[in-house]
């Protein structure tokens, strides 16, 4: 394979299999990849915090690489921790990207990531060095959301307005004034409309995280308190999202350490594969909470059952089956004894009067 440009997601490769980045590991990965594939231009991009997270002994070499133009950092305040900067360079140069990240939040704006040979990944193998393979970006909830938003932006303004949305190119005028012939709305209709709007807002805010089959399969295979390997796919202000066995899980900051870290990036790295402990399930939202080993808080009754749309699924350790909750409650509920009927007191027969003796 020979191309003109190669863009390296340096922060991703430098933290592969590690909690903190290593400049030596990044150099080794780039050198090994160029031994197998030739490129005329190589651009290595790291995020703005890279210099503060590498070992003190590597900082002098890092500063020298920055001054020599061997390593680039994105502008201050760049979106996506420099991921957007990496993809913009690759798109403009029609370059190949070397990264283990799937860039899910950019699938809508950079569909070329799914072209064959545009994305490569690699891992260091003990005794062999780095092994590289061509990759297809992993799709998930963030990917579907980004693609949907990109499609919505391409819908023409009038059509989007007809669907009830707005666009920058279309200004919606004030609602038409009711005519004299139009009867005023009844006072009963207003509360119903307000109630329906509130209901739809609550439903949207509590959308399920996982599809029912994915959630059920994960709940059956992984009981609370068991370990599971997951890949870090996204950071949030209060934790991080990881993917395990196709399910999207959440790791809150309080489950990452003691004292609680200020940011998930202090403990985890994007694309990193770590071992977590299943902490709890939230059946109404089909969400799964994980924790780093040693910081889990598994509830005492969390392993009893996982409910999914009115069905109790028994996790590992019990038979893998499901039956309606109503049936479970009917089996579990003790039968009440009917109160004993009180016996009515026996009625005494009236004494018979003796007939008067005949004279």
Secondary structure, DSSP 8 states (H G I E B T S, - for coil): -EEEEEEEEHHHHHTTTSSS--HHHHHHHHHHHHHHSEEEEEEEEE-TTHHHHS-GGGHHHHHHHHHTTSEEE--TT-GGGGHHHHHHHHHHHT-EEE-S---GGGTTT-GGGGSTTSEEEEEEETTTEEEEEE------HHHHHHHHHHHHHHS-HHHHHHTT--BTTB---------TTS----HHHHHHHHHHHHHHHHHHHT--SS-HHHHHHHHHH--TT-EEEEEEEEEETTEEEEEETTEEEEEEGGGT-SS--S-GGGT--TT-EEEEEEEEEETTTTEEEEEETT-----TTTTS-EEETTEEE--TTS-S-EEEHHHHHHHHS--------------------------
